[in-house]
């Protein structure tokens, strides 16, 4: 039985108990949420991985993407990125490799990762095809699914598969957007559908996909192949059309006993974020929502970890459950190790801000602890309570005050010191 089926049967698994303890939530309440498909539990495939709950009533989780490209295939650097992402507090990672020995890189990531690992199987399918001298459209249905099964056997915890980009939507989106189709998986499928004049193989053979997911109990992330890559394209007909298809696929997955969550946009102006979250939750019957950002403006290459954090905080506040980080390198190049670190921390800040907004138990208490430490000029405790203690100490130590109590922002005119004196 899958974790989803165990919860539906009324039983509480060890994995569910572990998540309940970590999240400080009643076990029976969590079982009900899992059974309703509003929470998924992942990370059970490998004994050395942390088990993570994603969904309603739980803290907002953060994912970090790593992986090679055809131009950068250094496996050691990707493992360093993996370690950096986990050390910075990522709750999950995705290996999106398209260069080098993709299988070997994934297996090493699975071996080294102490958090759940996700993939996008179509990447490997298409790379295999193009390396053999064929075109994207030449990929056979069995080649799409053999990669899914291979990755499942190896212990991948969740897979993003773009099942909702159906043939009629492929025709609708062509040439009608400012930024076109920016999802790499979505673009592969668009080419395949248009050239072959056939239905999306993941949609047409969805039951086959569900059978594999059920056998290996990995969570299915229904990818948004038509996510907007520009704010001008946000909440348009192709995006909404794909979401309606995904809503149907969520219900079919649940009928088969498969845990499922839904991937979302993308680039969305700040005034449309709440509506996007509400529509997804409604259409997809409360399935956990996984968003990339969303980025609230297109004009900030080099600072897109900030534009994504703004959108991510808003999205989490209004119901998003899982935030995919965006690094400063987004739209520019493959991220460096430092970019990964910056992206994780920016997204963790967004997730925490969202948790405060939606009233997650214990979220605001963290803020109260650091505020009390500041009010007492207890710098060590304030550093310890920081989301990034190493960076906080490093910045503070660059300009120490002789008193070892004050910082150089206000010096002797410190308002907190003034508060203390007024109470004496």
C-alpha positions as CSV (number, residue, x, y, z in Angstrom):
1,X,0.0,0.0,0.0
2,X,1.1,3.6,-0.6
3,X,1.3,6.1,2.2
4,X,-1.9,7.7,0.8
5,X,-3.7,4.4,0.9
6,X,-2.5,3.6,4.5
7,X,-3.9,7.0,5.6
8,X,-7.2,6.4,3.8
9,X,-7.5,3.0,5.5
10,X,-7.5,4.8,8.9
11,X,-4.0,3.7,9.9
12,X,-1.1,5.9,11.0
13,X,2.3,4.9,9.6
14,X,5.7,5.5,11.0
15,X,6.4,8.1,8.3
16,X,3.2,10.0,9.2
17,X,4.1,9.9,12.9
18,X,7.5,11.3,12.1
19,X,6.0,14.2,10.2
20,X,3.4,14.9,12.9
21,X,6.1,15.1,15.5
22,X,8.2,17.4,13.5
23,X,5.3,19.7,12.5
24,X,3.7,19.6,16.0
25,X,0.4,18.6,14.6
26,X,-2.1,16.0,15.9
27,X,-1.4,12.6,14.2
28,X,-5.1,11.9,13.5
29,X,-5.6,15.3,12.1
30,X,-2.6,14.8,9.8
31,X,-3.9,11.4,8.8
32,X,-7.1,13.0,7.7
33,X,-5.3,15.6,5.6
34,X,-3.2,12.9,3.9
35,X,-6.3,10.7,3.3
36,X,-8.0,13.7,1.8
37,X,-5.0,14.4,-0.6
38,X,-4.4,17.8,1.0
39,X,-1.0,16.7,2.4
40,X,1.6,14.4,0.8
41,X,4.4,12.6,2.6
42,X,7.7,12.0,0.8
43,X,11.2,10.8,1.5
44,X,10.5,7.2,2.4
45,X,12.4,5.7,-0.5
46,X,15.9,5.9,1.1
47,X,16.6,5.2,4.8
48,X,19.0,8.1,5.1
49,X,16.5,10.7,3.9
50,X,14.4,13.0,6.1
51,X,10.7,12.3,5.7
52,X,8.9,15.5,4.7
53,X,5.2,16.5,4.8
54,X,3.9,19.0,2.2
55,X,0.5,20.6,2.3
56,X,-2.3,22.2,4.3
57,X,-1.6,23.1,7.9
58,X,2.2,22.3,7.7
59,X,5.1,24.7,7.4
60,X,5.8,25.8,3.8
61,X,8.6,23.8,2.4
62,X,11.5,24.9,0.1
63,X,13.0,23.0,-2.9
64,X,16.4,23.7,-4.5
65,X,17.1,22.8,-8.1
66,X,20.6,21.5,-8.9
67,X,21.9,19.7,-12.0
68,X,24.3,19.8,-14.9
69,X,23.8,21.3,-18.3
70,X,25.4,20.3,-21.6
71,X,28.0,23.1,-21.1
72,X,28.7,22.4,-17.4
73,X,29.0,18.7,-16.4
74,X,31.2,18.8,-13.2
75,X,29.7,16.2,-10.9
76,X,31.7,17.4,-7.9
77,X,30.3,20.9,-8.2
78,X,26.8,19.6,-8.3
79,X,27.4,17.5,-5.1
80,X,28.8,20.7,-3.5
81,X,25.6,22.5,-4.5
82,X,23.6,19.6,-3.0
83,X,25.4,19.9,0.3
84,X,25.1,23.7,0.3
85,X,21.4,23.6,-0.4
86,X,20.8,21.1,2.5
87,X,23.1,23.0,4.9
88,X,21.1,26.2,4.0
89,X,17.9,24.5,5.0
90,X,16.3,23.2,1.8
91,X,13.6,20.6,2.5
92,X,14.0,18.9,-0.9
93,X,16.2,19.0,-4.0
94,X,15.5,18.3,-7.6
95,X,18.2,17.0,-10.0
96,X,17.5,18.6,-13.3
97,X,20.7,17.4,-15.1
98,X,20.8,17.4,-18.9
99,X,24.6,17.1,-19.3
100,X,27.2,14.4,-18.7
101,X,26.3,11.0,-17.3
102,X,22.8,11.9,-16.1
103,X,22.1,8.5,-14.5
104,X,25.4,8.5,-12.6
105,X,24.8,12.0,-11.4
106,X,21.3,11.2,-10.2
107,X,22.4,8.0,-8.4
108,X,25.1,10.0,-6.6
109,X,22.6,12.7,-5.6
110,X,20.3,9.9,-4.3
111,X,23.2,8.4,-2.3
112,X,24.3,11.7,-0.8
113,X,21.0,13.6,-0.2
114,X,19.5,13.5,3.2
115,X,16.3,15.2,2.0
116,X,13.8,14.0,-0.6
117,X,15.0,14.1,-4.2
118,X,12.8,14.9,-7.2
119,X,13.4,14.7,-11.0
120,X,11.8,15.6,-14.3
121,X,12.1,12.3,-16.3
122,X,11.4,13.8,-19.7
123,X,14.8,15.5,-19.6
124,X,16.7,12.2,-19.6
125,X,14.3,10.7,-22.2
126,X,14.9,13.6,-24.6
127,X,18.7,13.7,-23.9
128,X,18.9,10.0,-24.7
129,X,17.1,10.4,-28.0
130,X,19.1,13.4,-29.2
131,X,22.4,11.8,-28.2
132,X,21.4,8.9,-30.5
133,X,21.1,11.3,-33.4
134,X,17.3,11.5,-33.5
135,X,15.0,14.5,-33.0
136,X,12.8,15.3,-30.0
137,X,9.7,14.1,-31.9
138,X,11.3,10.7,-32.5
139,X,11.1,9.8,-28.8
140,X,8.9,6.7,-28.4
141,X,6.2,6.3,-25.8
142,X,8.1,3.4,-24.2
143,X,11.2,5.6,-24.0
144,X,9.3,8.1,-22.0
145,X,8.0,5.5,-19.6
146,X,11.2,3.4,-19.3
147,X,13.0,6.4,-17.8
148,X,10.2,7.0,-15.3
149,X,10.4,3.4,-14.2
150,X,14.2,3.4,-14.0
151,X,14.2,6.5,-11.8
152,X,11.5,5.1,-9.6
153,X,13.5,1.9,-9.0
154,X,16.5,4.0,-8.0
155,X,14.6,5.7,-5.3
156,X,13.5,9.0,-6.6
157,X,10.9,10.5,-4.1
158,X,8.8,12.7,-6.5
159,X,8.7,13.3,-10.2
160,X,7.5,16.3,-12.1
161,X,5.6,15.2,-15.2
162,X,3.8,17.5,-17.6
163,X,0.6,15.5,-18.1
164,X,-1.7,18.5,-18.5
165,X,-0.3,20.0,-21.7
166,X,-2.8,18.3,-24.0
167,X,-2.9,18.5,-27.8
168,X,-5.6,21.1,-28.0
169,X,-3.7,23.5,-25.7
170,X,-0.5,23.0,-27.7
171,X,-2.2,24.4,-30.7
172,X,-3.7,27.3,-28.7
173,X,-0.5,28.5,-27.2
174,X,1.6,28.6,-30.3
175,X,2.6,32.2,-31.2
176,X,0.1,33.8,-28.7
177,X,2.3,34.7,-25.8
178,X,4.9,37.4,-25.0
179,X,7.4,34.8,-23.8
180,X,6.0,31.6,-25.3
181,X,6.5,28.3,-23.5
182,X,9.4,28.6,-21.0
183,X,9.0,25.2,-19.3
184,X,11.8,23.0,-20.7
185,X,9.6,19.9,-20.3
186,X,6.7,21.8,-21.7
187,X,8.7,22.8,-24.7
188,X,9.8,19.3,-25.4
189,X,6.2,18.1,-25.3
190,X,5.0,21.0,-27.5
191,X,7.5,19.9,-30.2
192,X,6.6,16.3,-29.8
193,X,2.8,16.9,-30.1
194,X,3.0,19.4,-33.0
195,X,5.4,17.3,-35.1
196,X,3.7,14.0,-34.5
197,X,0.1,15.4,-34.5
198,X,-0.5,13.1,-31.5
199,X,-1.7,13.5,-27.9
200,X,0.7,14.1,-25.0
201,X,1.9,10.6,-24.2
202,X,1.9,11.2,-20.5
203,X,-1.8,12.2,-20.8
204,X,-2.9,9.5,-23.2
205,X,-1.1,6.8,-21.1
206,X,-1.8,8.4,-17.7
207,X,-2.9,5.1,-16.2
208,X,0.4,3.6,-17.1
209,X,2.1,6.4,-15.2
210,X,-0.1,5.9,-12.2
211,X,0.6,2.2,-12.1
212,X,4.4,2.9,-11.9
213,X,3.9,5.6,-9.2
214,X,1.7,3.3,-7.2
215,X,4.2,0.4,-7.4
216,X,7.1,2.5,-6.2
217,X,5.1,4.9,-4.1
218,X,6.7,8.1,-5.4
219,X,4.7,11.3,-5.3
220,X,3.5,12.7,-8.7
221,X,4.1,16.4,-9.3
222,X,1.8,17.4,-12.1
223,X,4.0,19.9,-13.9
224,X,2.8,23.2,-15.5
225,X,4.2,23.0,-19.0
226,X,2.4,26.2,-19.9
227,X,3.4,28.2,-16.9
228,X,3.9,31.9,-17.7
229,X,7.4,33.1,-18.2
230,X,6.4,36.7,-18.3
231,X,3.9,38.6,-16.2
232,X,2.1,39.6,-19.4
233,X,1.3,35.9,-19.9
234,X,0.1,35.2,-16.3
235,X,-3.4,33.8,-15.8
236,X,-4.0,33.4,-19.5
237,X,-6.2,30.8,-21.2
238,X,-3.4,28.3,-21.8
239,X,-2.3,28.4,-18.2
240,X,-5.9,28.1,-16.9
241,X,-6.7,25.4,-19.5
242,X,-3.8,23.3,-18.4
243,X,-4.8,23.7,-14.8
244,X,-8.4,22.4,-15.5
245,X,-6.9,19.3,-17.1
246,X,-4.6,18.9,-14.1
247,X,-7.6,19.1,-11.8
248,X,-9.1,16.1,-13.5
249,X,-5.7,14.2,-13.3
250,X,-5.5,14.9,-9.5
251,X,-8.8,13.0,-9.0
252,X,-7.6,10.1,-11.2
253,X,-4.4,9.8,-9.2
254,X,-6.3,9.7,-5.9
255,X,-8.6,7.0,-7.3
256,X,-5.5,4.9,-8.0
257,X,-4.0,5.5,-4.5
258,X,-1.2,7.8,-5.7
259,X,0.0,10.9,-3.8
260,X,-0.1,13.9,-6.0
261,X,0.7,17.6,-5.9
262,X,0.4,20.4,-8.5
263,X,3.1,22.6,-9.9
264,X,2.3,26.3,-10.5
265,X,3.6,29.5,-12.0
266,X,6.0,31.1,-12.9
267,X,5.9,34.8,-13.5
268,X,2.8,36.4,-11.9
269,X,2.2,40.1,-11.1
270,X,1.6,40.6,-7.4
271,X,-2.0,41.5,-7.8
272,X,-2.8,38.2,-9.4
273,X,-1.1,35.8,-6.9
274,X,-4.0,35.4,-4.5
275,X,-6.4,34.6,-7.3
276,X,-3.9,32.0,-8.7
277,X,-3.6,30.3,-5.4
278,X,-7.4,30.2,-4.8
279,X,-8.2,28.9,-8.3
280,X,-5.6,26.1,-8.0
281,X,-6.8,25.0,-4.6
282,X,-10.4,25.0,-5.9
283,X,-9.8,23.3,-9.2
284,X,-7.4,20.7,-7.8
285,X,-9.5,19.8,-4.7
286,X,-7.0,21.1,-2.2
287,X,-3.9,19.3,-3.6
288,X,-0.7,20.7,-2.3
289,X,0.6,23.5,-4.5
290,X,4.2,23.9,-5.6
291,X,5.2,27.2,-7.1
292,X,8.3,28.5,-8.9
293,X,8.6,31.9,-7.2
294,X,6.4,33.3,-8.5
295,X,8.4,36.1,-9.8
296,X,6.5,39.4,-9.5
297,X,8.4,41.3,-12.2
298,X,10.5,40.5,-15.2
299,X,13.0,43.3,-15.0
300,X,15.4,42.1,-12.3
301,X,18.0,39.6,-13.7
302,X,20.7,39.2,-11.1
303,X,18.1,39.9,-8.4
304,X,15.5,37.3,-9.2
305,X,15.9,35.6,-5.9
306,X,14.4,38.8,-4.5
307,X,11.5,39.1,-7.0
308,X,10.7,35.4,-6.4
309,X,10.9,35.8,-2.6
310,X,8.3,38.6,-2.8
311,X,6.0,36.4,-4.8
312,X,6.8,33.3,-2.8
313,X,5.8,35.0,0.5
314,X,2.5,36.2,-1.0
315,X,1.9,32.7,-2.5
316,X,2.6,30.9,0.7
317,X,0.3,33.3,2.7
318,X,-2.5,32.6,0.3
319,X,-2.1,28.8,0.3
320,X,1.0,27.6,-1.6
321,X,2.6,24.7,0.3
322,X,6.0,24.2,-1.5
323,X,8.2,26.9,-2.9
324,X,10.9,26.2,-5.5
325,X,13.8,28.5,-5.0
326,X,15.0,31.0,-7.6
327,X,18.6,32.1,-7.6
328,X,20.3,35.3,-8.6
329,X,21.4,33.5,-11.8
330,X,17.9,32.8,-13.0
331,X,17.6,33.9,-16.7
332,X,21.4,34.3,-16.9
333,X,23.3,31.1,-16.4
334,X,23.6,27.9,-14.4
335,X,23.7,28.8,-10.7
336,X,27.0,28.7,-8.8
337,X,27.4,27.2,-5.3
338,X,26.9,30.7,-3.8
339,X,23.8,31.3,-6.0
340,X,22.3,28.1,-4.5
341,X,23.0,29.3,-1.0
342,X,21.4,32.7,-1.7
343,X,18.4,31.2,-3.4
344,X,17.7,28.8,-0.5
345,X,17.9,31.5,2.1
346,X,15.8,34.0,0.2
347,X,13.1,31.3,-0.4
348,X,13.2,30.2,3.3
349,X,12.6,33.8,4.3
350,X,9.6,33.9,1.9
351,X,8.3,30.6,3.3
352,X,8.5,31.7,6.9
353,X,6.8,35.0,6.1
354,X,4.0,33.1,4.5
355,X,3.7,30.8,7.5
356,X,3.3,33.8,9.8
357,X,0.6,35.1,7.5
358,X,-1.4,31.9,7.5
359,X,-1.0,31.3,11.2
360,X,1.2,28.1,11.2
361,X,1.6,27.0,14.8
362,X,4.9,28.2,16.2
363,X,6.0,30.3,13.2
364,X,5.7,33.8,14.9
365,X,7.3,32.4,18.1
366,X,10.6,32.3,16.3
367,X,10.3,36.0,15.6
368,X,9.5,36.7,19.2
369,X,12.6,34.9,20.4
370,X,14.9,36.9,18.2
371,X,13.1,40.1,19.1
372,X,13.4,39.4,22.8
373,X,17.2,38.8,22.3
374,X,17.5,42.1,20.5
375,X,15.6,43.9,23.2
376,X,18.1,42.6,25.7
377,X,21.1,43.4,23.5
378,X,21.9,39.7,23.6
379,X,23.9,39.5,20.4
380,X,24.9,35.9,20.7
381,X,21.3,34.7,21.1
382,X,20.1,37.0,18.3
383,X,22.7,35.6,16.0
384,X,21.7,32.0,17.0
385,X,18.1,32.7,16.3
386,X,18.8,34.2,12.8
387,X,17.8,32.3,9.8
388,X,21.5,32.4,8.7
389,X,23.6,32.7,11.9
390,X,26.9,32.6,9.9
391,X,26.0,35.6,7.8
392,X,24.6,37.5,10.7
393,X,27.8,37.1,12.8
394,X,30.0,37.8,9.8
395,X,28.3,41.2,9.1
396,X,28.2,42.1,12.8
397,X,31.9,41.3,13.3
398,X,33.0,43.5,10.4
399,X,32.4,46.6,12.5
400,X,32.5,45.8,16.2
401,X,31.8,48.4,18.8
402,X,34.2,48.9,21.7
403,X,31.4,48.2,24.2
404,X,30.7,44.7,22.6
405,X,27.1,45.5,23.1
406,X,26.3,48.1,20.5
407,X,26.5,48.0,16.8
408,X,27.7,50.8,14.5
409,X,24.2,51.6,13.2
410,X,23.4,53.9,16.2
411,X,26.4,53.5,18.5
412,X,25.9,55.5,21.8
413,X,22.5,56.7,20.5
414,X,21.2,53.1,20.5
415,X,17.4,53.2,21.1
416,X,17.4,49.8,22.8
417,X,20.1,51.1,25.3
418,X,17.8,54.1,25.8
419,X,14.9,51.8,26.6
420,X,17.0,50.1,29.2
421,X,18.1,53.3,30.8
422,X,14.5,54.6,31.0
423,X,13.6,51.5,33.1
424,X,16.5,52.0,35.5
